[in-house]
Amino acid sequence: METSKQTSALKGGEWLIKESDPSDTFIAEDFNEEQTMVMDMCAQFLDTEILPIIDRIDKMEPGLMPSLIKKAGEQGLLSTSFPEQYGGLGKDFITASIVNEGLGGGYSFSVAVAAHTGIGSLPILYFGTEEQKQKYIPKLASGEWKGAYGLTEPNSGSDALGAKTIAKLSDDGKYYILNGQKCWITNGGFADVYTVFAKIDGDKFTGFIIERGFEGFTQGPEEHKMGIKGSSTVQLYFQDCKVPVENVLGEIGKGHLIAFNILNIGRLKLCAAALGGSKRATTTSVQYAKTREQFKLPIAKFGAIRHKMAEMAIRMWVCESALFRTAKWIDNKEHELLDSGKPFAEALLGAAEEYAIECSMLKVYGSETLDFVVDEGVQIHGGNGFSDEYLISKAYRDSRINRIYEGTNEINRLLTVDMMLKRAMKGKLDLMTPAMAVQKELMSIPDFSSDDETAFSKERKYIANFKKAILMVAGAAVQKLMMQLDKEQEVLMNIADMAIETFNAESALLRLMKLTESKGETAVTVQADIVRTYIYDAADRINKAGKDALNSFSDGDELRMMHIGLKRFTKVEPFNTKDARRRISDKLVADNGYHL
């Protein structure tokens, strides 16, 4: 398969079958002056308003979290993505994502503010009537009112449409009467406005806007949680709760459109917040490693610790590369849809839906990067990492929820492949032609020579081969398992892991190529170490995931041939990752934290 050069914007999933150009790739170094200023504002807000009182926040001091959300609103940190006509700042999607990253290191506060600006407000902004938007959005944008979102129930988590909460129209036709309960509601204890889902007449899944104080609406006590202790999490109870008919959100029976479209945006923004948390946790760990001495040496000088610090940096830099590449795609698509006459809400939702595959992959990788960073951060702190006196233990506990909400990482892995295959079946994505080309290539004698001597030609070839590995394994799985494929979750997750690794590797390489072009090779030696180490390690991970998938549904000569193909497509030249990691960790130590 010769990947065709990208001439116009890539559609969702198309990176798998087309080659991207570095000049068309948006990277974090492309932030404009205002975006850099926004990032600095967020950091300042955390440093002055949040971190000094983090213990008070975690003890759930009454009224504290709502007052902090309001304070963030006063500084314009809540209203970035709301249109100006509703009291917002009307900024682009990149800037909105920067706010999520910038506030992502604020522990429980990050959770509360992300829930408020995301799932707590966006359903009304995108699906509300003009009257609903005028009534609620200005107050949500300013932080005067707080938002929450009620989808999950005791018996329906990942299976959101299995909800049991029901709504019936009252005899006078003025109200819907809701009965049921919702659980794990972030901001539930203090929110003023809730987007809640219920089934009208037991089958029409529909969204409703519910205000605190509605008759028949009560809340349970605060949940005692493993982490994010300062964020309010309660159950909501509806006992003949009267909701005015004008508070139906969106179309009756179309609640799933609200629930799932909002999640696409939430997944990307969760990745951004996790990245912000990762950067702070890494800086904390680097600073600790520089001052903690063992055997008369700072532990930052020991190879085992240097390896950990470098791996943190590698995963974050790669994550950031994939995040802003995708955020820019969504931003571009939104503008394209607006220019074609689509209304504001349809434009952003359509753009996020177009890149739903990438949003799912980012959610998985961002949350797993943060989990890795805080886990290794505790290890670097040694016994002190297990003490509540050190922030890293809080970061460790708070991180764990990210792999569960906004769709578990398992669900998001399954969705990644499911959406890719559905688009192929609908003719939106031509996976068949390149997959057939890979099959043909498997039968031919491999050509390991390369005439291409340009910069990064080797790395580009590796990425092109990784894509062939995915097409080979996915193609074989579709042919072999046919309609049974959706029941083979292990195989789907193997393919998803191959896709995530490849998308990350390509995003990081494109960023490095663009930086090399603008700054010169000598200015980005550490970034080159990051990319080459990641690609070298990713090759093995892709190989393993591919083998596990193939071994589960193939055998005999066919299996042997595909193993040979997989080995060919994941072959990379030897690379000294130990020295590369040492150079990366030296940079972290010199910079006194993560500032790449």
C-alpha positions as CSV (number, residue, x, y, z in Angstrom):
1,M,0.0,0.0,0.0
2,E,1.5,3.4,-1.0
3,T,-0.3,5.9,1.2
4,S,-1.6,8.8,-0.9
5,K,-0.4,12.3,0.1
6,Q,-2.9,14.4,1.9
7,T,-4.3,17.2,-0.3
8,S,-7.2,18.4,1.7
9,A,-8.3,18.0,5.3
10,L,-8.4,14.4,6.5
11,K,-11.8,12.9,7.4
12,G,-12.2,11.1,10.7
13,G,-10.2,7.8,10.5
14,E,-8.6,8.7,7.2
15,W,-5.1,9.1,8.7
16,L,-5.0,5.3,8.5
17,I,-5.0,5.2,4.7
18,K,-3.5,8.6,3.9
19,E,-0.2,10.2,4.6
20,S,-0.3,13.6,6.4
21,D,1.9,16.6,5.7
22,P,3.7,18.2,8.7
23,S,2.9,21.7,7.3
24,D,-0.9,20.9,7.6
25,T,-0.5,19.6,11.2
26,F,-1.3,21.9,14.1
27,I,1.1,21.5,17.0
28,A,1.3,23.1,20.5
29,E,4.2,25.3,19.3
30,D,1.7,27.0,17.0
31,F,-0.4,28.5,19.8
32,N,-0.9,32.2,19.2
33,E,-0.1,34.9,21.7
34,E,-3.7,34.9,23.1
35,Q,-3.7,31.1,23.5
36,T,-0.4,31.2,25.4
37,M,-1.8,33.9,27.6
38,V,-4.9,31.8,28.3
39,M,-2.7,28.9,29.3
40,D,-0.7,31.2,31.7
41,M,-4.0,32.5,33.2
42,C,-5.1,29.0,34.0
43,A,-1.8,28.2,35.6
44,Q,-1.9,31.3,37.7
45,F,-5.5,30.6,38.8
46,L,-4.5,27.1,40.0
47,D,-1.4,28.5,41.7
48,T,-3.1,31.3,43.6
49,E,-6.7,30.2,44.1
50,I,-6.7,26.4,44.1
51,L,-3.5,24.7,45.2
52,P,-3.0,26.8,48.5
53,I,-6.4,25.6,49.7
54,I,-6.5,22.1,48.2
55,D,-7.0,20.4,51.7
56,R,-10.0,22.6,52.4
57,I,-11.4,21.7,49.0
58,D,-10.9,18.0,49.7
59,K,-12.7,18.3,53.1
60,M,-15.7,19.7,51.1
61,E,-16.0,22.9,53.1
62,P,-19.6,24.0,52.5
63,G,-19.9,26.5,49.7
64,L,-16.2,26.5,48.8
65,M,-16.3,24.7,45.5
66,P,-19.3,26.7,44.1
67,S,-17.5,29.9,45.1
68,L,-14.3,28.8,43.3
69,I,-16.3,27.9,40.1
70,K,-17.9,31.4,40.3
71,K,-14.4,33.0,40.8
72,A,-13.2,31.1,37.7
73,G,-16.3,32.5,35.9
74,E,-15.4,36.0,36.9
75,Q,-12.0,35.5,35.2
76,G,-13.6,34.3,32.0
77,L,-12.3,30.7,32.4
78,L,-15.8,29.1,32.1
79,S,-17.1,30.9,29.1
80,T,-14.4,30.3,26.5
81,S,-16.4,28.3,24.1
82,F,-19.9,30.0,24.6
83,P,-21.0,32.4,21.9
84,E,-20.9,36.1,22.8
85,Q,-24.6,36.5,22.4
86,Y,-25.0,34.3,25.5
87,G,-22.4,36.0,27.6
88,G,-19.5,33.9,26.4
89,L,-16.1,34.8,24.9
90,G,-16.8,33.0,21.6
91,K,-13.3,31.5,21.3
92,D,-12.2,28.7,19.0
93,F,-12.1,25.0,19.9
94,I,-8.3,25.0,20.4
95,T,-8.5,27.8,23.0
96,A,-11.3,25.9,24.8
97,S,-9.1,22.8,24.8
98,I,-6.2,24.8,26.2
99,V,-8.4,25.9,29.2
100,N,-9.1,22.2,29.9
101,E,-5.4,21.4,29.9
102,G,-4.5,24.5,31.8
103,L,-7.0,23.7,34.6
104,G,-6.3,20.0,34.5
105,G,-3.7,20.0,37.3
106,G,-6.3,21.3,39.9
107,Y,-7.3,17.9,41.4
108,S,-11.0,17.9,42.4
109,F,-11.5,21.5,41.1
110,S,-10.6,20.3,37.6
111,V,-13.3,17.7,37.8
112,A,-15.9,20.2,39.0
113,V,-15.1,22.8,36.4
114,A,-14.8,20.4,33.5
115,A,-18.2,18.9,34.4
116,H,-19.7,22.4,34.6
117,T,-18.4,23.8,31.4
118,G,-18.8,20.5,29.5
119,I,-21.7,18.0,30.2
120,G,-23.3,20.5,32.6
121,S,-23.7,23.3,30.0
122,L,-23.2,22.1,26.5
123,P,-26.4,20.0,26.1
124,I,-28.4,23.2,26.6
125,L,-26.1,25.2,24.4
126,Y,-26.3,22.7,21.5
127,F,-29.7,21.3,21.8
128,G,-31.7,23.9,23.7
129,T,-34.4,26.2,22.2
130,E,-33.5,29.9,21.9
131,E,-35.6,30.5,25.0
132,Q,-33.8,27.8,27.0
133,K,-30.4,29.1,25.9
134,Q,-31.3,32.7,26.8
135,K,-32.5,31.6,30.2
136,Y,-29.7,29.3,31.2
137,I,-26.4,29.8,29.3
138,P,-25.5,33.4,30.4
139,K,-25.8,32.3,34.1
140,L,-23.8,29.1,33.4
141,A,-21.2,31.0,31.5
142,S,-20.6,33.4,34.3
143,G,-20.6,30.7,37.0
144,E,-23.6,32.3,38.8
145,W,-25.4,29.0,38.2
146,K,-23.6,25.6,38.2
147,G,-24.4,22.8,35.8
148,A,-24.6,19.0,36.2
149,Y,-25.6,16.0,34.0
150,G,-27.6,13.0,34.9
151,L,-27.3,10.0,32.6
152,T,-25.9,7.0,34.7
153,E,-28.2,4.9,36.8
154,P,-27.5,2.1,39.3
155,N,-28.1,-0.5,36.6
156,S,-27.1,1.4,33.5
157,G,-23.5,2.7,33.2
158,S,-21.9,1.8,29.8
159,D,-25.4,0.7,28.6
160,A,-26.8,4.3,28.9
161,L,-29.9,3.5,26.9
162,G,-30.9,0.8,29.4
163,A,-32.0,3.6,31.7
164,K,-35.1,3.0,33.9
165,T,-36.1,6.6,34.8
166,I,-39.4,7.2,33.1
167,A,-41.5,10.3,32.3
168,K,-45.2,10.6,31.7
169,L,-47.2,13.6,30.5
170,S,-49.5,15.0,33.1
171,D,-53.2,15.0,32.5
172,D,-53.3,18.8,31.9
173,G,-50.4,18.5,29.4
174,K,-48.3,21.1,31.3
175,Y,-45.7,18.8,32.9
176,Y,-43.7,15.6,32.5
177,I,-43.8,13.6,35.7
178,L,-40.4,11.9,36.2
179,N,-39.8,8.8,38.4
180,G,-36.4,7.1,38.9
181,Q,-32.9,7.8,40.0
182,K,-29.4,8.8,38.7
183,C,-26.1,8.1,40.3
184,W,-22.5,9.3,40.3
185,I,-23.6,12.9,39.5
186,T,-20.6,15.2,39.5
187,N,-21.5,18.7,41.0
188,G,-24.9,17.1,42.0
189,G,-24.8,18.4,45.5
190,F,-24.7,22.1,44.6
191,A,-25.7,22.4,40.9
192,D,-28.6,24.7,39.9
193,V,-29.4,23.2,36.5
194,Y,-29.3,19.5,35.5
195,T,-29.6,17.8,32.1
196,V,-31.4,14.5,32.9
197,F,-32.4,11.7,30.7
198,A,-35.6,9.7,31.0
199,K,-37.8,7.5,28.8
200,I,-41.1,9.1,27.9
201,D,-43.8,6.4,28.2
202,G,-41.0,3.9,29.0
203,D,-39.4,3.9,25.5
204,K,-38.7,7.4,24.1
205,F,-35.2,8.3,25.5
206,T,-35.4,12.1,26.0
207,G,-33.4,14.9,27.7
208,F,-34.9,17.3,30.2
209,I,-33.6,20.5,31.9
210,I,-34.3,20.2,35.6
211,E,-33.7,23.0,38.1
212,R,-32.8,22.6,41.8
213,G,-36.1,23.1,43.7
214,F,-38.4,21.4,41.2
215,E,-41.2,19.6,43.1
216,G,-40.4,15.9,43.6
217,F,-36.6,16.3,43.0
218,T,-34.2,15.4,45.8
219,Q,-30.6,14.4,46.3
220,G,-28.8,11.7,48.3
221,P,-25.8,12.4,50.6
222,E,-22.3,12.9,49.2
223,E,-20.5,9.7,48.1
224,H,-17.3,8.7,49.9
225,K,-14.8,8.2,47.0
226,M,-11.3,6.8,46.6
227,G,-10.2,10.1,44.9
228,I,-11.4,13.5,43.7
229,K,-12.8,13.8,47.2
230,G,-13.4,17.5,46.9
231,S,-15.8,17.1,44.0
232,S,-19.5,16.7,44.8
233,T,-20.9,13.3,43.8
234,V,-24.5,12.4,44.7
235,Q,-27.5,10.4,43.6
236,L,-30.5,12.2,42.2
237,Y,-34.1,11.0,43.1
238,F,-37.2,11.8,41.1
239,Q,-40.5,11.0,42.8
240,D,-43.3,12.4,40.7
241,C,-41.0,15.2,39.8
242,K,-42.9,17.9,37.9
243,V,-40.9,19.2,34.9
244,P,-42.6,21.9,32.7
245,V,-43.1,20.7,29.1
246,E,-41.0,23.7,27.9
247,N,-38.0,22.0,29.7
248,V,-37.8,19.1,27.3
249,L,-34.3,19.3,25.8
250,G,-34.1,18.6,22.0
251,E,-36.5,16.3,20.3
252,I,-38.6,13.7,22.1
253,G,-37.1,10.3,21.6
254,K,-33.7,11.7,20.4
255,G,-32.0,11.9,23.8
256,H,-29.3,9.6,22.6
257,L,-28.1,12.3,20.1
258,I,-27.5,14.6,23.1
259,A,-25.9,12.0,25.3
260,F,-23.5,10.6,22.7
261,N,-22.6,13.8,20.8
262,I,-21.7,15.6,24.0
263,L,-19.4,12.7,25.0
264,N,-17.3,13.1,21.8
265,I,-16.2,16.6,22.9
266,G,-15.9,15.5,26.5
267,R,-13.5,12.7,25.6
268,L,-11.1,15.0,23.9
269,K,-11.3,17.6,26.7
270,L,-10.7,14.8,29.3
271,C,-7.5,14.0,27.4
272,A,-6.5,17.7,27.6
273,A,-7.2,17.8,31.4
274,A,-5.3,14.6,32.0
275,L,-2.4,16.0,30.1
276,G,-2.5,19.2,32.3
277,G,-2.5,16.9,35.4
278,S,0.4,14.8,34.0
279,K,2.6,17.9,33.4
280,R,2.1,19.1,37.0
281,A,2.7,15.6,38.5
282,T,5.9,15.2,36.4
283,T,7.2,18.5,37.5
284,T,6.5,17.6,41.1
285,S,8.3,14.3,40.7
286,V,11.4,15.8,38.9
287,Q,11.8,18.5,41.6
288,Y,11.5,15.8,44.3
289,A,14.1,13.6,42.6
290,K,16.5,16.5,42.4
291,T,16.4,17.2,46.2
292,R,16.0,13.7,47.6
293,E,19.4,12.1,48.3
294,Q,20.3,8.5,48.7
295,F,23.9,7.1,48.9
296,K,25.0,10.8,48.9
297,L,23.5,11.4,45.5
298,P,20.3,13.1,44.3
299,I,18.1,10.2,43.1
300,A,17.6,12.1,39.8
301,K,21.1,10.9,38.9
302,F,20.2,7.2,39.1
303,G,19.5,5.4,35.9
304,A,16.3,3.7,37.1
305,I,14.8,7.1,38.1
306,R,16.0,8.8,34.9
307,H,14.2,6.0,32.9
308,K,10.9,6.8,34.7
309,M,11.2,10.5,34.3
310,A,12.0,10.2,30.6
311,E,9.1,7.8,30.0
312,M,6.7,10.3,31.6
313,A,8.0,13.0,29.2
314,I,7.7,10.7,26.2
315,R,4.1,9.8,26.8
316,M,3.1,13.4,27.6
317,W,4.8,14.9,24.5
318,V,3.3,12.2,22.3
319,C,-0.2,12.7,23.9
320,E,0.0,16.4,23.4
321,S,0.9,15.9,19.7
322,A,-2.1,13.7,19.0
323,L,-4.4,16.0,21.1
324,F,-3.8,19.3,19.3
325,R,-3.6,17.6,15.9
326,T,-7.1,16.4,16.4
327,A,-8.4,19.6,18.1
328,K,-7.4,21.5,15.0
329,W,-9.2,19.1,12.8
330,I,-12.3,19.6,14.8
331,D,-11.8,23.4,14.7
332,N,-11.3,23.4,10.9
333,K,-14.4,21.2,10.3
334,E,-16.5,23.4,12.6
335,H,-15.6,26.4,10.5
336,E,-16.2,24.5,7.2
337,L,-19.7,23.6,8.4
338,L,-20.4,27.1,9.6
339,D,-19.3,28.5,6.2
340,S,-21.7,26.0,4.5
341,G,-24.6,27.5,6.5
342,K,-24.9,25.1,9.4
343,P,-26.1,26.7,12.7
344,F,-23.5,27.0,15.5
345,A,-24.6,23.9,17.5
346,E,-24.8,21.6,14.5
347,A,-21.4,22.8,13.3
348,L,-19.4,21.9,16.4
349,L,-21.3,18.7,17.1
350,G,-20.9,17.7,13.4
351,A,-17.2,18.4,13.7
352,A,-16.8,16.4,16.9
353,E,-18.8,13.5,15.4
354,E,-16.6,13.5,12.3
355,Y,-13.6,12.9,14.6
356,A,-15.3,10.7,17.2
357,I,-12.8,7.9,16.5
358,E,-9.9,10.1,17.4
359,C,-11.7,11.5,20.4
360,S,-12.1,7.9,21.8
361,M,-8.4,7.2,21.2
362,L,-7.4,10.4,22.9
363,K,-9.6,9.6,25.9
364,V,-7.9,6.2,26.3
365,Y,-4.3,7.5,25.9
366,G,-4.7,10.7,27.9
367,S,-6.2,8.9,30.9
368,E,-3.6,6.1,30.7
369,T,-0.8,8.5,30.4
370,L,-1.9,10.3,33.6
371,D,-2.3,7.0,35.4
372,F,1.3,6.0,34.4
373,V,2.7,9.4,35.4
374,V,1.2,9.5,38.8
375,D,2.0,5.8,39.5
376,E,5.7,6.4,38.6
377,G,5.5,9.7,40.5
378,V,4.6,7.8,43.7
379,Q,7.4,5.4,43.0
380,I,9.9,8.2,42.6
381,H,8.7,9.7,45.9
382,G,9.3,6.3,47.6
383,G,7.7,5.9,51.0
384,N,6.8,9.6,51.0
385,G,4.7,9.1,47.9
386,F,2.4,7.0,50.1
387,S,1.9,9.8,52.6
388,D,-1.0,12.3,52.4
389,E,1.5,15.1,53.1
390,Y,2.8,14.8,49.6
391,L,0.6,16.0,46.7
392,I,1.6,13.0,44.5
393,S,-0.5,10.7,46.6
394,K,-3.6,12.9,46.0
395,A,-2.7,13.0,42.2
396,Y,-2.5,9.2,42.3
397,R,-6.0,8.7,43.8
398,D,-7.6,11.4,41.7
399,S,-6.3,10.0,38.5
400,R,-8.0,6.6,38.7
401,I,-11.5,7.8,37.8
402,N,-10.4,9.0,34.4
403,R,-10.3,5.5,32.9
404,I,-13.9,5.0,33.9
405,Y,-16.0,8.1,33.2
406,E,-16.8,9.6,29.7
407,G,-17.1,6.0,28.6
408,T,-14.7,3.4,30.1
409,N,-11.4,2.8,28.3
410,E,-12.7,-0.6,27.3
411,I,-15.8,0.9,25.7
412,N,-13.7,3.5,23.9
413,R,-11.3,0.9,22.5
414,L,-14.3,-1.0,21.2
415,L,-15.8,2.1,19.7
416,T,-12.6,3.0,18.0
417,V,-12.7,-0.1,15.8
418,D,-16.5,-0.3,15.6
419,M,-16.7,3.3,14.2
420,M,-13.9,2.7,11.8
421,L,-15.5,-0.4,10.4
422,K,-19.0,1.1,10.2
423,R,-17.6,4.0,8.2
424,A,-16.0,1.6,5.8
425,M,-19.3,-0.3,5.4
426,K,-21.1,2.9,4.6
427,G,-18.5,3.9,2.0
428,K,-17.3,6.9,4.0
429,L,-13.8,5.4,4.4
430,D,-12.2,3.2,1.8
431,L,-10.4,0.6,3.9
432,M,-10.9,-2.2,1.3
433,T,-8.6,-0.9,-1.4
434,P,-5.5,-0.5,0.9
435,A,-6.3,-3.7,2.8
436,M,-6.3,-5.6,-0.5
437,A,-3.0,-3.9,-1.5
438,V,-1.5,-5.1,1.8
439,Q,-2.7,-8.7,1.1
440,K,-1.1,-8.5,-2.4
441,E,2.1,-7.2,-0.8
442,L,2.2,-10.2,1.6
443,M,2.4,-12.5,-1.4
444,S,5.4,-10.6,-2.9
445,I,9.1,-10.7,-2.1
446,P,9.8,-7.9,0.4
447,D,11.8,-5.0,-0.7
448,F,13.9,-3.7,2.2
449,S,15.9,-1.3,0.1
450,S,15.0,2.4,0.2
451,D,15.9,5.1,-2.3
452,D,14.4,7.8,-0.1
453,E,17.3,9.5,1.8
454,T,15.3,12.6,2.9
455,A,15.1,13.5,6.6
456,F,12.9,11.2,8.6
457,S,12.4,8.9,5.6
458,K,13.1,5.9,7.9
459,E,10.5,7.0,10.5
460,R,7.9,7.7,7.8
461,K,8.4,4.2,6.4
462,Y,7.9,2.7,9.9
463,I,4.6,4.6,10.3
464,A,3.4,3.5,6.8
465,N,4.2,-0.1,7.8
466,F,2.4,0.2,11.1
467,K,-0.7,1.2,9.1
468,K,-0.2,-1.9,6.9
469,A,-0.1,-4.1,10.0
470,I,-3.4,-2.7,11.2
471,L,-5.0,-3.1,7.8
472,M,-3.7,-6.7,7.6
473,V,-4.9,-7.7,11.0
474,A,-8.3,-5.9,10.8
475,G,-8.9,-7.1,7.3
476,A,-8.2,-10.7,8.3
477,A,-10.4,-10.4,11.4
478,V,-13.3,-9.0,9.3
479,Q,-12.9,-11.8,6.7
480,K,-12.6,-14.6,9.2
481,L,-15.0,-13.6,11.9
482,M,-17.6,-11.7,9.8
483,M,-20.8,-11.0,11.9
484,Q,-19.2,-12.6,15.0
485,L,-16.5,-9.9,15.2
486,D,-18.4,-7.7,17.6
487,K,-18.5,-10.6,20.1
488,E,-14.7,-10.9,19.9
489,Q,-13.9,-7.9,22.2
490,E,-10.4,-9.1,22.8
491,V,-9.6,-8.9,19.1
492,L,-11.2,-5.5,18.7
493,M,-9.2,-4.2,21.7
494,N,-6.0,-5.6,20.1
495,I,-6.7,-3.7,16.9
496,A,-7.6,-0.5,18.8
497,D,-4.3,-0.7,20.6
498,M,-2.5,-1.0,17.3
499,A,-4.4,2.0,16.0
500,I,-3.8,4.2,19.1
501,E,0.0,3.5,19.0
502,T,0.1,4.3,15.3
503,F,-1.9,7.5,15.5
504,N,0.3,8.6,18.4
505,A,3.5,7.8,16.6
506,E,2.5,9.6,13.4
507,S,1.2,12.6,15.3
508,A,4.5,12.9,17.2
509,L,6.6,12.4,14.1
510,L,4.7,15.1,12.2
511,R,5.2,17.5,15.1
512,L,8.9,16.8,15.1
513,M,9.2,17.2,11.4
514,K,7.4,20.6,11.6
515,L,9.6,21.8,14.5
516,T,12.8,20.6,12.6
517,E,11.7,22.6,9.6
518,S,11.1,25.8,11.6
519,K,13.8,25.6,14.3
520,G,16.5,23.4,12.7
521,E,17.7,19.9,13.8
522,T,20.0,21.1,16.6
523,A,17.2,22.9,18.4
524,V,15.0,19.7,18.7
525,T,17.4,16.9,19.7
526,V,15.4,16.0,22.8
527,Q,12.2,15.9,20.9
528,A,13.9,13.7,18.3
529,D,14.9,11.4,21.1
530,I,11.3,11.3,22.3
531,V,9.9,10.4,18.9
532,R,12.5,7.8,18.0
533,T,12.2,6.1,21.4
534,Y,8.4,6.0,21.2
535,I,8.4,4.6,17.6
536,Y,11.0,2.0,18.6
537,D,8.9,0.8,21.6
538,A,5.6,1.1,19.7
539,A,6.8,-1.3,17.1
540,D,7.0,-4.1,19.7
541,R,3.6,-3.2,21.2
542,I,2.0,-3.2,17.8
543,N,3.6,-6.5,17.0
544,K,2.4,-8.1,20.3
545,A,-1.2,-6.8,19.9
546,G,-1.3,-8.0,16.3
547,K,0.0,-11.5,17.1
548,D,-2.5,-11.8,20.0
549,A,-5.3,-11.0,17.6
550,L,-4.1,-13.2,14.7
551,N,-3.4,-16.2,17.0
552,S,-7.0,-16.1,18.2
553,F,-8.7,-16.6,14.9
554,S,-6.2,-18.0,12.4
555,D,-4.0,-21.1,12.1
556,G,-1.7,-23.1,9.8
557,D,0.0,-21.6,6.8
558,E,-2.3,-18.6,6.7
559,L,-1.3,-17.7,10.3
560,R,2.4,-18.3,9.5
561,M,2.2,-16.0,6.5
562,M,0.5,-13.2,8.5
563,H,3.1,-13.6,11.3
564,I,5.8,-13.1,8.7
565,G,3.9,-10.0,7.4
566,L,3.5,-8.6,10.9
567,K,7.1,-9.0,11.6
568,R,8.0,-7.2,8.4
569,F,5.6,-4.4,9.1
570,T,6.8,-3.8,12.7
571,K,10.6,-4.1,11.9
572,V,12.6,-1.2,13.1
573,E,16.4,-0.7,13.2
574,P,18.2,-1.0,16.6
575,F,18.1,2.2,18.6
576,N,19.8,3.0,21.9
577,T,16.8,4.0,24.0
578,K,18.8,4.0,27.2
579,D,21.0,6.9,26.1
580,A,18.0,8.7,24.5
581,R,16.1,8.5,27.8
582,R,19.1,9.8,29.7
583,R,19.2,12.8,27.4
584,I,15.5,13.4,27.9
585,S,15.7,13.1,31.7
586,D,18.7,15.5,31.7
587,K,16.5,18.1,30.0
588,L,13.8,17.6,32.6
589,V,16.3,18.0,35.4
590,A,17.9,21.1,33.8
591,D,14.5,22.7,33.3
592,N,13.4,21.8,36.9
593,G,10.3,20.0,35.5
594,Y,8.4,19.3,32.3
595,H,8.6,22.3,30.0
596,L,9.0,20.7,26.6
